[in-house]
Amino acid sequence: MKTQRLKTIALAVSVAVGMLAGSPAYSADTTAGQDPAAAPAKPLIPVSKVLDVGVKRTVEAKRSQLKVDRLAADTGDLLQDYKIVMKQVDGLRVYNARLEKQIANQLRRIASLGKSVDDATVIQRQITPLLIRMIDGLEQFVALDVPFHIEERTERVEFLRANIDRSDITIAEKFRQVLEAYKIENEYGRKIDSYKGVASVGGSEREVNFLRIGRIGLMYQSMDGEQSGAWDQDKRQWVELDSGDYRGAVQKGLRIARKQASIDIMKLPIPAPEAAK
């Protein structure tokens, strides 16, 4: 192994010597018979120029490396910008997909609203006759009902009937007013109250205190408490009550209605319930 390495080194030295001998930088000014002790020939190219070439190559290499680094940095920035843009594109795709669904939903809603608008004209033409029938029914109901707050209830019906022909009130507002009147009439049947009014007592009109218990009982008592009466729905007239039996009960009912006494059991002339027909 060592012998082989020595042979390789010797061969390399021989090749290097041969190359130097054939180099143009060195030449013999004399023939082969010249004195071997003579001075070596001067190089054709000065060493300084060779060094200058090396320096120039180093500078060019440095400049090229800077250019490469700059291009690499620019490429990295472009890649980062590309990634950011792609993320934005993905976000826009998702956003556009959601918008397409919303637009489709809005288009369906527009179509539904358009159909409702077309139907509204037909409905509006049918609402006015319905309101007239409702007002007529309310007026008939008030006339046949127990006559409490009769003036207030009658004025309410007249107000509704007058509004039917008004052009400055929308059909929706007219419908709301009629429903509100029905709601008030419904509330009358669930409350107890007292109020002052005029009733026919002993053949003459006298100011009395009325006691209303829902729609099942309507009674009065004179201001001095001496006379009491109740409305007979079957006879459609006032009937005088026995002061000994109902005077105290009516007075107590008036106090309860005015929230001057606590709720209690009272003996009052209430008609017995009847089976619905």
Solvent accessible surface area in square Angstrom, and as a share of the most:
residue,aa,sasa,rsa
1,M,185,0.83
2,K,163,0.69
3,T,85,0.50
4,Q,114,0.51
5,R,158,0.58
6,L,120,0.60
7,K,128,0.54
8,T,80,0.46
9,I,102,0.52
10,A,59,0.46
11,L,120,0.60
12,A,61,0.48
13,V,87,0.50
14,S,68,0.44
15,V,81,0.46
16,A,51,0.39
17,V,91,0.52
18,G,45,0.43
19,M,137,0.61
20,L,115,0.57
21,A,81,0.63
22,G,65,0.62
23,S,30,0.19
24,P,107,0.67
25,A,29,0.23
26,Y,108,0.41
27,S,67,0.43
28,A,84,0.65
29,D,134,0.70
30,T,56,0.32
31,T,114,0.66
32,A,114,0.88
33,G,76,0.73
34,Q,71,0.32
35,D,88,0.46
36,P,132,0.83
37,A,92,0.71
38,A,50,0.39
39,A,91,0.71
40,P,120,0.76
41,A,35,0.27
42,K,177,0.75
43,P,64,0.40
44,L,126,0.63
45,I,109,0.55
46,P,63,0.39
47,V,96,0.55
48,S,67,0.43
49,K,120,0.51
50,V,86,0.50
51,L,114,0.57
52,D,77,0.40
53,V,74,0.42
54,G,34,0.32
55,V,91,0.52
56,K,134,0.57
57,R,174,0.63
58,T,91,0.53
59,V,69,0.39
60,E,88,0.39
61,A,61,0.47
62,K,136,0.58
63,R,141,0.51
64,S,60,0.39
65,Q,102,0.45
66,L,103,0.51
67,K,110,0.47
68,V,86,0.49
69,D,70,0.36
70,R,133,0.48
71,L,97,0.48
72,A,62,0.48
73,A,59,0.46
74,D,66,0.34
75,T,85,0.49
76,G,37,0.35
77,D,87,0.45
78,L,123,0.61
79,L,96,0.48
80,Q,101,0.45
81,D,75,0.39
82,Y,129,0.49
83,K,101,0.43
84,I,78,0.40
85,V,76,0.43
86,M,68,0.31
87,K,152,0.65
88,Q,109,0.48
89,V,47,0.27
90,D,68,0.35
91,G,41,0.40
92,L,102,0.51
93,R,153,0.56
94,V,99,0.57
95,Y,126,0.48
96,N,75,0.38
97,A,47,0.36
98,R,132,0.48
99,L,59,0.29
100,E,118,0.53
101,K,128,0.54
102,Q,93,0.41
103,I,91,0.46
104,A,40,0.31
105,N,86,0.44
106,Q,106,0.47
107,L,107,0.53
108,R,152,0.55
109,R,158,0.58
110,I,110,0.56
111,A,69,0.53
112,S,66,0.42
113,L,91,0.45
114,G,34,0.32
115,K,133,0.57
116,S,60,0.38
117,V,101,0.58
118,D,98,0.51
119,D,56,0.29
120,A,50,0.39
121,T,73,0.43
122,V,76,0.44
123,I,97,0.49
124,Q,98,0.43
125,R,146,0.53
126,Q,115,0.51
127,I,36,0.18
128,T,49,0.29
129,P,54,0.34
130,L,67,0.34
131,L,0,0.00
132,I,72,0.37
133,R,148,0.54
134,M,34,0.15
135,I,1,0.01
136,D,63,0.32
137,G,33,0.31
138,L,5,0.03
139,E,84,0.37
140,Q,116,0.51
141,F,91,0.38
142,V,7,0.04
143,A,63,0.49
144,L,112,0.56
145,D,15,0.08
146,V,12,0.07
147,P,35,0.22
148,F,0,0.00
149,H,40,0.18
150,I,72,0.36
151,E,132,0.59
152,E,84,0.38
153,R,1,0.00
154,T,56,0.33
155,E,114,0.51
156,R,41,0.15
157,V,6,0.03
158,E,106,0.47
159,F,106,0.44
160,L,6,0.03
161,R,91,0.33
162,A,64,0.50
163,N,4,0.02
164,I,24,0.12
165,D,130,0.67
166,R,105,0.38
167,S,120,0.77
168,D,102,0.53
169,I,25,0.13
170,T,94,0.54
171,I,40,0.20
172,A,71,0.55
173,E,57,0.26
174,K,22,0.09
175,F,65,0.27
176,R,124,0.45
177,Q,26,0.12
178,V,2,0.01
179,L,83,0.41
180,E,74,0.33
181,A,2,0.02
182,Y,81,0.31
183,K,120,0.51
184,I,52,0.27
185,E,10,0.04
186,N,92,0.47
187,E,42,0.19
188,Y,25,0.09
189,G,36,0.34
190,R,172,0.63
191,K,115,0.49
192,I,64,0.33
193,D,36,0.18
194,S,28,0.18
195,Y,50,0.19
196,K,133,0.56
197,G,20,0.19
198,V,95,0.55
199,A,4,0.03
200,S,53,0.34
201,V,3,0.02
202,G,63,0.61
203,G,78,0.75
204,S,59,0.38
205,E,124,0.55
206,R,86,0.31
207,E,96,0.43
208,V,0,0.00
209,N,19,0.10
210,F,12,0.05
211,L,0,0.00
212,R,5,0.02
213,I,34,0.17
214,G,9,0.09
215,R,58,0.21
216,I,105,0.53
217,G,7,0.07
218,L,4,0.02
219,M,1,0.00
220,Y,2,0.01
221,Q,7,0.03
222,S,2,0.01
223,M,89,0.40
224,D,84,0.44
225,G,5,0.05
226,E,93,0.42
227,Q,57,0.25
228,S,3,0.02
229,G,0,0.00
230,A,10,0.08
231,W,44,0.15
232,D,38,0.20
233,Q,70,0.31
234,D,127,0.66
235,K,131,0.56
236,R,99,0.36
237,Q,92,0.41
238,W,61,0.21
239,V,57,0.33
240,E,105,0.47
241,L,28,0.14
242,D,87,0.45
243,S,41,0.26
244,G,72,0.70
245,D,82,0.42
246,Y,43,0.16
247,R,89,0.33
248,G,47,0.45
249,A,17,0.13
250,V,0,0.00
251,Q,57,0.25
252,K,55,0.23
253,G,0,0.00
254,L,7,0.03
255,R,102,0.37
256,I,16,0.08
257,A,18,0.14
258,R,103,0.37
259,K,182,0.77
260,Q,119,0.53
261,A,37,0.28
262,S,93,0.60
263,I,158,0.80
264,D,75,0.39
265,I,162,0.82
266,M,49,0.22
267,K,139,0.59
268,L,24,0.12
269,P,36,0.23
270,I,65,0.33
271,P,94,0.59
272,A,81,0.63
273,P,131,0.83
274,E,146,0.66
275,A,92,0.71
276,A,107,0.83
277,K,240,1.02
